[in-house]
């Protein structure tokens, strides 16, 4: 098999086996081959034996590391790749997102990362809502949390390593951290067309459990690394933006309740 350009890291506790299986299958079904590294606690290795057999091309790393440290560890160890991203063990890549993102990065050397639309799904994979960010959404990442969705996108791995990866203290909004930090290295560009990921919302997801805390952490990151204009907008309307985000998430969860 030819060497892949792209590295996909999946940090997992090794407890959501069925969802992780779907996640891995969504990557193996892609048109473009990627190196997939699953980082998991050694004590849960036995839970993963069936997946190790059914996904022989996937690298399973046993490490006693927290989520962000797992991502940073794999990014450094497999730094011979050109592009990278991480994905939750309960999320999915769709619509040949890897090849679409690779093509855009290869055609645009000044682009540091690419992003696309995201479909929110419930624990059964049923669609709840779709978010398709505007091309100019990158201009808002300094004051709107997750104005662009990192899930399903790609960034240049050397740029990720240049900024030191994700700061481990930002456990609830690592995507906000890396999208803002990589602005120092180049442009973000949107992949047009169909969504590139499916983001699962369920009772065990960090997003569902800690939504308000995640938005507060995002604001902290934006204040730390945003521009003067970003910080001014945050001071004026930051709380309003936070409550709008909470309302939108509530509506998505409400739709989920009605469906189930």
Secondary structure, DSSP 8 states (H G I E B T S, - for coil): ----SEEEEEE--S--HHHHHHHHHHHHTSSS-EEEEEEE-GGGGGGGHHHHHH-TTSEEEE----HHHHHHHHHHHTTT-SEEEE--TT-EE-TTHHHHHHHHHHH-TTEEEEE--EEEE-TT--EEEEE---GGGGGGTTTSTTSS--TT-EEEHHHHHHTTS--TT--S-HHHHHHHHGGGT-EEEE--SS-SEEEE--TTSHHHHSHHHHHHHHHHHHHHHS-HHHHHHHHHHHHHHHHHHHHHHHHHHHHHHHH-
